[in-house]
């Protein structure tokens, strides 16, 4: 019962944090550019980069697609580890043509964990909860507590130039 209450408290705290970060000003709304779906899709297809702090390098990736979710959700319910591997493979492959599923499976667990933590994908998956709960994620070179695996906006950047981002 105590564990459930603690989890509920953590969820409520996260919701409050998200709510606070979601507040926008009238100025932000006035300056926002109206975009078409095609413009959003074009931007969405541009690769992004993430710095893997504990390993000292960057990788290029792209987000999962809505169309990925049905297959991944089934896999998530059947095999949490394979789900993690598929999430990493799909995101990384979209930004780097040299990535194959076989190569991802040849990586060390420490490397995979570090990359997933930085991508933010690990935050929502069963394996990361297990790692965080047992504090095994610290073996990647930085002690991390649950919730610290979240992506900061400063560590992920689009490869688009500033003028491309502003629509100029």
C-alpha positions as CSV (number, residue, x, y, z in Angstrom):
1,X,0.0,0.0,0.0
2,X,2.9,2.4,0.9
3,X,4.5,1.7,-2.5
4,X,1.2,2.6,-4.4
5,X,1.0,5.8,-2.4
6,X,4.6,6.7,-3.2
7,X,4.0,6.1,-6.9
8,X,0.8,8.1,-6.8
9,X,2.7,11.0,-5.2
10,X,5.4,10.8,-7.8
11,X,2.9,10.9,-10.6
12,X,1.1,13.9,-9.1
13,X,4.4,15.7,-8.7
14,X,5.3,15.0,-12.4
15,X,1.9,16.2,-13.5
16,X,2.4,19.5,-11.6
17,X,5.8,19.9,-13.1
18,X,4.4,19.3,-16.6
19,X,1.5,21.7,-16.0
20,X,4.0,24.5,-14.8
21,X,6.1,24.0,-17.9
22,X,3.1,24.0,-20.2
23,X,2.0,27.5,-19.2
24,X,2.5,30.0,-22.1
25,X,2.4,33.8,-22.2
26,X,0.3,35.9,-24.6
27,X,3.6,37.1,-26.1
28,X,4.6,33.5,-27.0
29,X,1.2,32.9,-28.6
30,X,1.4,36.2,-30.6
31,X,4.9,35.3,-31.9
32,X,4.0,31.7,-32.7
33,X,4.0,30.9,-36.4
34,X,0.9,29.2,-37.9
35,X,2.0,26.0,-39.6
36,X,0.4,23.5,-41.9
37,X,0.5,19.8,-41.3
38,X,3.0,19.5,-44.2
39,X,5.3,22.0,-42.6
40,X,5.2,20.1,-39.3
41,X,5.8,16.8,-41.0
42,X,8.8,18.2,-42.9
43,X,10.3,19.5,-39.7
44,X,9.5,16.2,-37.9
45,X,11.5,14.2,-40.5
46,X,14.7,16.2,-39.8
47,X,17.2,14.3,-37.8
48,X,18.0,15.4,-34.3
49,X,21.2,14.9,-32.3
50,X,21.6,14.0,-28.7
51,X,24.8,14.1,-26.6
52,X,25.4,10.9,-24.6
53,X,27.0,12.6,-21.6
54,X,28.2,9.4,-19.9
55,X,29.9,8.1,-23.1
56,X,31.2,11.4,-24.5
57,X,29.7,11.4,-28.0
58,X,26.6,12.4,-29.9
59,X,24.3,10.3,-32.1
60,X,21.8,11.3,-34.7
61,X,18.2,10.0,-34.3
62,X,14.6,10.8,-34.9
63,X,11.5,10.2,-32.9
64,X,9.2,7.2,-33.0
65,X,6.2,7.6,-35.3
66,X,2.5,7.2,-34.3
67,X,2.5,4.2,-36.8
68,X,5.2,2.5,-34.7
69,X,3.1,2.4,-31.6
70,X,0.7,-0.6,-32.3
71,X,3.6,-3.0,-32.9
72,X,5.7,-1.6,-30.1
73,X,2.9,-1.7,-27.6
74,X,2.3,-5.4,-28.3
75,X,6.0,-6.0,-27.9
76,X,6.2,-4.0,-24.7
77,X,3.5,-6.2,-23.2
78,X,5.3,-9.4,-24.3
79,X,9.0,-8.7,-23.9
80,X,10.3,-5.6,-22.2
81,X,13.9,-6.1,-23.2
82,X,13.1,-6.6,-26.9
83,X,10.8,-3.5,-26.7
84,X,13.8,-1.4,-25.5
85,X,16.0,-2.7,-28.3
86,X,13.3,-2.0,-30.9
87,X,12.7,1.6,-29.5
88,X,16.5,2.3,-29.7
89,X,16.9,0.7,-33.1
90,X,13.9,2.5,-34.7
91,X,14.9,5.9,-33.3
92,X,18.5,5.7,-34.1
93,X,18.0,4.1,-37.6
94,X,16.0,7.1,-38.6
95,X,18.9,9.4,-38.1
96,X,21.8,7.1,-39.0
97,X,21.6,4.8,-42.0
98,X,24.5,2.6,-40.7
99,X,22.4,1.4,-37.8
100,X,21.0,-2.2,-38.1
101,X,19.2,-4.2,-35.5
102,X,22.1,-6.7,-35.5
103,X,24.6,-3.9,-34.7
104,X,22.4,-2.6,-31.9
105,X,22.2,-6.1,-30.4
106,X,26.0,-6.3,-30.5
107,X,26.4,-3.2,-28.3
108,X,27.1,-3.6,-24.6
109,X,24.3,-3.2,-22.1
110,X,26.0,-0.2,-20.6
111,X,26.1,1.6,-23.9
112,X,22.5,0.8,-24.8
113,X,21.3,1.9,-21.3
114,X,23.2,5.2,-21.6
115,X,21.8,6.0,-25.0
116,X,18.3,5.1,-24.0
117,X,18.5,7.2,-20.9
118,X,19.6,10.2,-22.9
119,X,17.0,9.7,-25.6
120,X,14.4,9.8,-22.9
121,X,12.9,6.6,-24.3
122,X,14.1,4.7,-21.2
123,X,12.1,6.9,-18.9
124,X,8.8,5.2,-20.0
125,X,9.9,1.6,-20.4
126,X,9.8,-1.3,-18.0
127,X,13.6,-2.0,-18.2
128,X,14.4,1.6,-17.2
129,X,12.1,1.4,-14.2
130,X,13.8,-1.8,-13.2
131,X,17.3,-0.2,-13.6
132,X,16.2,2.9,-11.7
133,X,14.6,1.0,-8.9
134,X,17.7,-1.1,-8.4
135,X,20.0,1.9,-9.1
136,X,21.8,0.0,-11.7
137,X,21.8,2.9,-14.1
138,X,24.7,4.3,-12.1
139,X,27.1,1.9,-13.8
140,X,26.9,4.0,-17.0
141,X,29.3,6.4,-15.3
142,X,26.9,8.8,-13.6
143,X,24.7,7.9,-10.7
144,X,21.1,8.6,-11.8
145,X,18.0,8.5,-9.7
146,X,14.5,7.8,-11.1
147,X,13.3,10.8,-13.0
148,X,16.7,12.2,-13.8
149,X,16.8,10.3,-17.1
150,X,14.5,12.9,-18.5
151,X,15.8,14.8,-21.5
152,X,16.7,18.4,-21.0
153,X,16.0,20.6,-24.0
154,X,19.6,21.7,-24.0
155,X,20.9,18.2,-24.7
156,X,18.7,17.6,-27.8
157,X,18.9,19.8,-30.7
158,X,17.5,19.7,-34.2
159,X,20.0,19.8,-37.0
160,X,17.9,22.6,-38.6
161,X,19.5,26.0,-38.6
162,X,18.0,28.8,-36.6
163,X,16.5,30.4,-39.7
164,X,14.9,27.1,-40.7
165,X,13.4,26.8,-37.2
166,X,11.9,30.3,-37.4
167,X,10.5,29.7,-40.9
168,X,12.6,32.4,-42.6
